[in-house]
Every structure is written in structure tokens, then in C-alpha cells.
Amino acid sequence: MKRFEKHIFICENVRPDDNPRGSCGQKGGSLVKEAFKQKIKTLGLNAEVRANTCGCLDACEFGITVVVYPEQVWYGGVKIEDVDEIINSHIINNKPVERLFIKDKRYTKDLNES
């Protein structure tokens, strides 16, 4: 029995300032997480959808990184302005937001196989 229909993980990992990959935490991951949580609450989706902080997703160079389960859709460069679109399109209407996909094949294996 599953508790949530969708689970949104938002990276807040912090690396040293001089790390060439950067980090989602330094790019505003916590602000994006709060935007997801607020929108989910406002829409009354708390029982079906969960937004959580996560540590390193090993994709900070694409950050702010967000991954949605159960579909395993990886989004990169997510900004607060993208939260409404992700929730309305992907979470509510099951249509992932392709313009935000991480294009690296490590994160799109299922898309590349179909």
C-alpha cells in the first residue's frame, strides 16, 4: 500500500564554494522546496503528494535538481517560477515538463529506450 501517489525530491546538497559542479543548496534548493510545499498545501494535495528535501542526487551541475517518483523524471535548473508548471502539468495532469528535463543520458535512460 503506497502512502503518496507522487513524491518530489528537491536537492539541497551543499558543496564547498570552489567545487566546479556547484551545489543545489547554494543555488536556492531550499526556496524551491518551500515553493513546492506551499503550492501542494494550497491545492490540498497533501494526502497524495509529498515534497521533500534530499541530500545529494549527484546532479548538482544541472541544479537545482528535482526528481519526481514513481516516474523517476529528473528536472534540472528548476526555479521557483517553474514550480506551478511542474505541479499543474506533471503532478496533477501526469504530463512531465520536457523543457526542464536533464538532457544527460544518465538521467533519461527510460526516455532513450522507448
BALOBA-1460 file (C-alpha; in Angstrom, 3 decimals):
// residues 114
<rec num="1" residu="m" x="0.000" y="0.000" z="0.000"/>
<rec num="2" residu="k" x="1.507" y="3.309" z="-1.008"/>
<rec num="3" residu="r" x="1.109" y="6.425" z="1.069"/>
<rec num="4" residu="f" x="1.661" y="9.010" z="-1.668"/>
<rec num="5" residu="e" x="0.840" y="8.974" z="-5.371"/>
<rec num="6" residu="k" x="3.840" y="11.180" z="-6.171"/>
<rec num="7" residu="h" x="6.965" y="12.054" z="-4.284"/>
<rec num="8" residu="i" x="9.031" y="15.123" z="-5.206"/>
<rec num="9" residu="f" x="12.645" y="15.230" z="-4.055"/>
<rec num="10" residu="i" x="14.371" y="18.609" z="-4.151"/>
<rec num="11" residu="c" x="18.138" y="18.648" z="-3.751"/>
<rec num="12" residu="e" x="19.555" y="20.925" z="-1.061"/>
<rec num="13" residu="n" x="23.058" y="19.481" z="-1.098"/>
<rec num="14" residu="v" x="25.830" y="21.966" z="-0.276"/>
<rec num="15" residu="r" x="29.365" y="21.545" z="-1.595"/>
<rec num="16" residu="p" x="32.355" y="23.791" z="-0.937"/>
<rec num="17" residu="d" x="32.169" y="27.157" z="-2.734"/>
<rec num="18" residu="d" x="35.076" y="26.237" z="-5.034"/>
<rec num="19" residu="n" x="33.544" y="22.965" z="-6.260"/>
<rec num="20" residu="p" x="33.242" y="23.160" z="-10.056"/>
<rec num="21" residu="r" x="29.901" y="21.293" z="-10.022"/>
<rec num="22" residu="g" x="28.332" y="23.817" z="-7.702"/>
<rec num="23" residu="s" x="25.521" y="22.715" z="-5.440"/>
<rec num="24" residu="c" x="21.752" y="22.880" z="-5.424"/>
<rec num="25" residu="g" x="21.748" y="24.238" z="-1.884"/>
<rec num="26" residu="q" x="23.788" y="27.252" z="-2.935"/>
<rec num="27" residu="k" x="21.543" y="27.758" z="-5.983"/>
<rec num="28" residu="g" x="18.396" y="28.059" z="-3.845"/>
<rec num="29" residu="g" x="17.179" y="24.485" z="-3.402"/>
<rec num="30" residu="s" x="15.546" y="25.263" z="-0.069"/>
<rec num="31" residu="l" x="13.500" y="28.099" z="-1.611"/>
<rec num="32" residu="v" x="12.298" y="25.806" z="-4.402"/>
<rec num="33" residu="k" x="11.371" y="23.141" z="-1.842"/>
<rec num="34" residu="e" x="9.346" y="25.658" z="0.171"/>
<rec num="35" residu="a" x="7.538" y="26.756" z="-3.020"/>
<rec num="36" residu="f" x="6.613" y="23.124" z="-3.779"/>
<rec num="37" residu="k" x="5.405" y="22.539" z="-0.226"/>
<rec num="38" residu="q" x="3.323" y="25.717" z="-0.192"/>
<rec num="39" residu="k" x="1.698" y="25.014" z="-3.573"/>
<rec num="40" residu="i" x="0.893" y="21.425" z="-2.588"/>
<rec num="41" residu="k" x="-0.700" y="22.663" z="0.628"/>
<rec num="42" residu="t" x="-2.622" y="25.441" z="-1.138"/>
<rec num="43" residu="l" x="-4.056" y="22.947" z="-3.633"/>
<rec num="44" residu="g" x="-4.959" y="20.479" z="-0.887"/>
<rec num="45" residu="l" x="-2.751" y="17.759" z="-2.323"/>
<rec num="46" residu="n" x="-1.008" y="16.922" z="0.989"/>
<rec num="47" residu="a" x="-2.559" y="13.468" z="1.207"/>
<rec num="48" residu="e" x="-1.435" y="12.436" z="-2.302"/>
<rec num="49" residu="v" x="1.813" y="14.322" z="-2.913"/>
<rec num="50" residu="r" x="4.908" y="14.810" z="-0.784"/>
<rec num="51" residu="a" x="7.743" y="17.273" z="-1.405"/>
<rec num="52" residu="n" x="10.945" y="16.529" z="0.482"/>
<rec num="53" residu="t" x="14.431" y="17.858" z="0.887"/>
<rec num="54" residu="c" x="17.037" y="15.384" z="-0.158"/>
<rec num="55" residu="g" x="20.770" y="15.278" z="0.033"/>
<rec num="56" residu="c" x="22.984" y="14.774" z="-2.950"/>
<rec num="57" residu="l" x="21.309" y="13.436" z="-6.091"/>
<rec num="58" residu="d" x="24.706" y="13.572" z="-7.859"/>
<rec num="59" residu="a" x="23.374" y="16.087" z="-10.382"/>
<rec num="60" residu="c" x="24.257" y="19.478" z="-8.866"/>
<rec num="61" residu="e" x="25.863" y="20.616" z="-12.116"/>
<rec num="62" residu="f" x="22.311" y="20.572" z="-13.512"/>
<rec num="63" residu="g" x="20.818" y="22.113" z="-10.355"/>
<rec num="64" residu="i" x="18.570" y="22.970" z="-8.824"/>
<rec num="65" residu="t" x="17.743" y="19.302" z="-9.328"/>
<rec num="66" residu="v" x="14.301" y="17.832" z="-8.697"/>
<rec num="67" residu="v" x="13.246" y="14.224" z="-9.227"/>
<rec num="68" residu="v" x="9.638" y="13.018" z="-9.222"/>
<rec num="69" residu="y" x="8.704" y="9.457" z="-8.301"/>
<rec num="70" residu="p" x="7.305" y="6.996" z="-9.166"/>
<rec num="71" residu="e" x="8.089" y="8.115" z="-12.738"/>
<rec num="72" residu="q" x="11.758" y="8.926" z="-11.987"/>
<rec num="73" residu="v" x="11.590" y="12.130" z="-14.006"/>
<rec num="74" residu="w" x="14.701" y="14.270" z="-13.471"/>
<rec num="75" residu="y" x="14.416" y="18.028" z="-13.763"/>
<rec num="76" residu="g" x="17.354" y="20.418" z="-13.838"/>
<rec num="77" residu="g" x="17.757" y="24.143" z="-13.470"/>
<rec num="78" residu="v" x="14.445" y="24.344" z="-11.621"/>
<rec num="79" residu="k" x="13.482" y="27.799" z="-10.408"/>
<rec num="80" residu="i" x="10.674" y="28.966" z="-8.163"/>
<rec num="81" residu="e" x="8.871" y="30.148" z="-11.310"/>
<rec num="82" residu="d" x="8.803" y="26.525" z="-12.576"/>
<rec num="83" residu="v" x="7.056" y="25.055" z="-9.535"/>
<rec num="84" residu="d" x="3.495" y="25.863" z="-10.649"/>
<rec num="85" residu="e" x="4.121" y="24.366" z="-14.088"/>
<rec num="86" residu="i" x="5.613" y="21.157" z="-12.670"/>
<rec num="87" residu="i" x="2.725" y="20.740" z="-10.255"/>
<rec num="88" residu="n" x="-0.024" y="21.588" z="-12.765"/>
<rec num="89" residu="s" x="1.416" y="19.666" z="-15.695"/>
<rec num="90" residu="h" x="3.260" y="16.729" z="-14.157"/>
<rec num="91" residu="i" x="1.826" y="16.195" z="-10.695"/>
<rec num="92" residu="i" x="-1.844" y="16.893" z="-11.465"/>
<rec num="93" residu="n" x="-2.075" y="16.013" z="-15.185"/>
<rec num="94" residu="n" x="0.702" y="13.378" z="-15.469"/>
<rec num="95" residu="k" x="2.448" y="15.289" z="-18.276"/>
<rec num="96" residu="p" x="6.116" y="15.850" z="-17.399"/>
<rec num="97" residu="v" x="7.598" y="19.245" z="-18.262"/>
<rec num="98" residu="e" x="10.028" y="18.317" z="-21.035"/>
<rec num="99" residu="r" x="11.757" y="21.694" z="-21.239"/>
<rec num="100" residu="l" x="13.142" y="21.094" z="-17.726"/>
<rec num="101" residu="f" x="14.380" y="17.531" z="-18.290"/>
<rec num="102" residu="i" x="18.036" y="16.948" z="-17.543"/>
<rec num="103" residu="k" x="19.288" y="16.132" z="-21.021"/>
<rec num="104" residu="d" x="22.214" y="13.953" z="-19.887"/>
<rec num="105" residu="k" x="21.505" y="10.308" z="-20.849"/>
<rec num="106" residu="r" x="22.321" y="9.118" z="-17.306"/>
<rec num="107" residu="y" x="19.083" y="10.771" z="-16.204"/>
<rec num="108" residu="t" x="16.898" y="9.867" z="-19.190"/>
<rec num="109" residu="k" x="17.574" y="6.138" z="-19.629"/>
<rec num="110" residu="d" x="13.879" y="5.240" z="-19.881"/>
<rec num="111" residu="l" x="13.241" y="8.032" z="-22.356"/>
<rec num="112" residu="n" x="16.153" y="6.897" z="-24.524"/>
<rec num="113" residu="e" x="14.996" y="3.263" z="-24.545"/>
<rec num="114" residu="s" x="11.481" y="3.939" z="-25.794"/>
